[in-house]
Amino acid sequence: MSRAGTVNAALLAVLIGGAIAAHLAGELFVVTLATKAAIFALAGVGLNFALGYGGLISFGHAAFFGLGGYVTGILASHAMSGEPLTTLPYTMNGTNEMLAIWPMAMLVCGLAALAIGALSLRTSGVYFIMVTLAFAQMIYWFAVGWPRYGGEDGLSFYVRNVFPGVNSMQPLTWFAICTGLLLLALVFTATVMRARFGLALQAARRNPQRTVAVGIRPFGIRLTAFVLSAMITGLAGSLYADLNRFVSPAMLNWHMSGEIMVFVILGGVGRLTGPVAGAMLFVAMEHLLGGVSEYWPALLGLVLLGIVLFAPGGIVGILTGGRRRV
């Protein structure tokens, strides 16, 4: 196994082993923190797909994180009340089945990303950043002004949705579900990046002119990557809504886009398990320092500054002893 593979396995072992150890010690809150880290890591994997491998600096991924959450909350709340979502042109009811909610959340996020990406990818650089941010804020303000689903107060659905054969209310079980999806997303990313599509995407990031010269159109490749990235992040948003059994416009705000980007930068942009390392560090700092001072993000900012200046490869780059992507 390569050094990068060893580091990747070690990071996942720390996340999974820590949760199991906390469960055996009766520290259920720590298991919940590990679950939160796994969900944030999944959101980071989604952004890393577009940012790390495609060079698409999106500051609007909170839109997909929040949309995934709202799809989950809306379907669950309608399942509880028995009220159909719509009667025209056909009746559509809510559901509390995770295996039905996840595809719906990913589909909604994929369609949203298709529309947003088709417009924003016609720009580049800072203009792309601002267009993605603008779309995310439009969706945020729509959610704030949507009183049917709580407006700015958010929407509670009290009981976690159902996964076949297990009790999703058990902390370790819920952690296993979330981590299982994280592992699937990592395997999917690694597989795609070694396939022709992934190689073309990375070629378009490095030198789009040469990519065009060999007959590959970067726009379609980037748009596909943007949509896949959004679907992974939307799945994370669905899990986060179920974790808290609550969804609010805060999941759509630009602050959340910034946090997801922080996970990726801390762990290592373009590193497979970079988002895992970044999310674990973020959640640990939030828990350990948040009770000490409300100004703990200032220390996080210093850590982030140090990573950017002295270790561009992030935590994974430091552990693998290299600055290049792996």
N, C-alpha and C positions, 0 to 999 in steps of 0.2 A: 504494500500500500504506500502511496506517495505521502509526503509530509502534509500536503493539503488535505488529502483524504483522512489522514490520522486526526488532524485538527477538526475537520468537519464532524467526524465520529465522536471526538471528545466533547465538543460543544453540545451535541445532541444528548450524549450520555449524562452530562452535567444537568441539563434541563430535566430529562426523564428520571435520572437517579435521584435528583433533589426532590422531585415531587413524591416519589415512592418513599424516600426516607422520611419526609415530612408526614406522609400518611401513616407510616408505621409508628411515628412518634406522637401521633394524635394532633399534629399542628395543621388542622384543616385550612386555616387561613393562608398558610404558606402554599398549600396545594392550589388554592384559588389564585394566588399571586403567580404561580408557575403557569396556570392556565391562561391568565392574562398575558403573560410573556409569550406564550405559544401563539395566541391570537394576534398580538401585535407583530410577532415575527412573520406570521402568515401575510398580514397586510404589507409588511416590508418586502417579502418575497415578491408580492404582486408589483410593487413599485420598482423593485430592483430589476424585474423582467424588462421594464421599459427604460428605466434610467441607467442601470448598470450595463445592460447588454445592447440597448438601442440608442443610448445617448439622449433620451427624451426627458428633459428636466421638467416634469409635470408638478405644478404646485396646486393641482386640483383633484388629487386622488381622494381627498376627504369626501368628494361628491359620491364616489363609488362605495367607499366605506359606509357612509351614511345611508345611501340608497339600499344597500344590502341590509342594513339594520332596520330601515323603515318597512321594507318588504316583509321582513320577519315579524315586526311588531304589528303591522296591519293585518296580516294573515292570521296571526295568533289571536289578536283581539276580536276579529270577526268569528273565529272558531269558538271563542268563549261566549260571545253574545248570541251566536246563531244567526246574526244578520248577514245577508249576502252582500258581497262587495258591489255587485252590479246585477241588474236584471235585463239590461239591453246590451247587445242583441241576444244574450243568453245569460242564464244565471250562473254566477261564479261564487262559490262559498269560500270561507276561510279554512285554514287547516292548521293543526298543531303537529304535523308530521315533519320532522326535519328533512327526511329524504324527499319530500315534496317541496319544502320551503327553499332548500339550498339551490336546486336547479332554477327555481323561479327568481331568486335573488341574483344569481349569476346571469340569467337571461336579461333581466331588467338592466343590470349594470353593463352588460355587453352591448345592448342596444343604445344605451346612453353614451357609452364610449365610442360607438360607431358614429353617432351624430357629432359628438364633440370633437373626436379625432379627425373626421372628414373636413372640418372647418379649421381646427387649430393647427393641423399638420401642413397647411398651406403657408404657415409662417415658420419662423425658426428663431433660435436664440431667445432673447428676453421677450420677444413678442409671443412666442409659444408659451412661455411661462405665464405671461399676463392673461392670455386668452383662456388657458386652462383654469387659472385662478378665477377669472370672471365668470365662467360657466359654473364653477363650484359655488361661488357666492350667490349666483342667481337661484340655484337649487336650495341653498341655505335659506334665503329670504322667502322662498316659496313655502318651505316647511314652517318657518316662523309664523307665516300668515295663513296657515292651514288649520283652522280651529277644530275641524272634525276629528283630527288626530292629535289634539293637544296643543297645537301652536308652539309657542316658545316654552311651554311647560313640559312638553314631551308626552310620551305615551307609555303607560305601564301595562304589562300583561301578566304580572304576578307569578305565573307558573311556567317553568321552563318547558319548552316543546319536547316532543317525544321522539326517542330513537328506538327502533325495534329491538326488543329482547333485553334491554338494559334500563336501569334507573338513572336517567340523566341528572337527577338532583344530587346524586352522590358525587362529591368533589373529585375523587380519583377517577371515577368513570367518565365524568365530563372532561377532565384533563386528557384522558386517553383518547376520547373522540376528537378533541381539538388538535392534539399532537399527531394523531393519525392523519388528519387532513393536512397538517403542516408537512409531514413526511411525504405524503403524496404530491404536494405542490413542489417540494424540493426535487423529488425524482422526476416529475414532469419537466421542471425547468432544466435540470441537467440533461435529460434526454433530448429536449428540443434544441438546446444550445449546441449539442453535438451533431444534430441533424442538418440537412441542407438549409432549412429555414433559419436556424440559429446562426449558421456561418454567414448566410447572406445578410442577416440583421446586423451582425457585428461588422461585416464589411461595409454596410451602409453607414454605420456610425463612424468608422475610421476614415473612409474616403468615398463619399457618395458619388463623386465624379467618375471614379474608376468603376464603381458598381454599375452606373448607367452605361459606361463604355462596353462592359461585357454582357449587356442585355438584360440587366436586372433593374426593375423600377423600384426605387427606395420607398416611394409613397405607399404602395400596397403592403409592403413588408412591414413598414413602421405602423401603419394603421392596424394590421393584424396583431402586431405585438402590443399596441396600445389597448386593443379590445381584450386580449388575453390577460394583460396586466390588470385591467379593470375588473374582470370577472374573478380573479384570485382575490383582489382586495375587497370586492363585494362579498365574497364568501366569508372573509374575515369579519366584515361588518355584521353579517348575519350571526356569526358565533358570538361576537361581542354583545349584541343585543340580547341574545339568549343568556349570556353570562350574567348580565345585570337585570334581565327581565324588564328592560326599560330602554327606550330609544328617545333621543331628543335632537334638536337642531345642532347641538354642540358637536355631534358626530360629523356634521357636514361643514363645520366652520373651517376657515383656513388654518387655525391653530392645529387642527388634527392633521391637515396636510403637512404642516411643518414637523409635527411629531413623527409621522411615518417616514419623512425624509431623514430625520435625525437617526432613527433606527438603522437606516441603510448606511448613512455616512459613518456612524460610530463603528458599526461592524465591518464595513468595507464595501464600497461601491463595486459592483460587478463580481463580488465573492459569493459563492453559493450559499454559505451559511452566515454571511455577514449580517443579514437582518436578524438572525437568531441571537448572535452575540450582542448586537446593538439593543435589541428588545430586552434581553435579560439584564443588561447593564442599566438601562433606563428604568425598568420596573424596580430593580434593587435599590437604585439611588432614590427613586420616588418614595419607596417604603422606609428606607433607613434614615434618609435625611429630611423627608417631608414632615416627620413628627418633631424634628429638632428646630426647623426654621421654615417659614413660608417662602423664604428666598432661596430655597435649594436649587431652583433652575439656574441661578447665577453660577453655581459650581458646575452644573451640567454644561453651561455655556463655556466655561473654562476648559473642561475636558474636551468638548467638541472643537474648540479652537486649537487645542494641542494636537488633536488627531489630524485636523486639516493642515496644520503647519508642519508637523514633524512626522506624522505617520499617515500619509494619504491612503494607504491600503487598509486603514482601520485596524480593529482588534485582530481580525483574521490575518491581515497582512503582517502584523507584528508577530503573531504566533507562527506563521509560516516562514518568517524571515525574508520576505520579499515584498517589493512595492508593486509588482505587476499583478494583473488579474490572474486567477487560477480557474 
